[in-house]
Amino acid sequence: MLTGVDKMAALEAKVKELIKHSTGLKRRAVQLESRLREADAKLARHAADSRQREKEREWLRGRLRKVLGELELIEHREDDRQAGRN
């Protein structure tokens, strides 16, 4: 049978173990929060990069449409000139 002193010692050991475990959990929570902030920042950077690339693609599409339109005009002029010669 456990004495009062033995019960108190066992309880104290359990409390110390809980405190140790709680400290470990808090440390892990801080690490996970830091990793989450880093992941959020990385995601924000990727989203910004993606938006920038989309803007660049839109600009390039516009430029290509313009160049293709100009080439088409040149072809039509050439076709008109050749049709006029025949």
C-alpha angles and dihedrals in degrees: 000000000000119000124222090259092051091049091050091049091050091047091048091051090051092049091050090049091050091050090049091049092046091051090051091050092050091050090049091048090053090050092049092048089052092049090048092052090049091049091048091050091048091049091050090051091050091049091050091048090049092051090049092050090049090052090050091049091050091049090049092048089052092049091048092050089051093049092046090049091051091048090051090052090050090050091050091049090049090047090049091050092049091046089051092052094052 
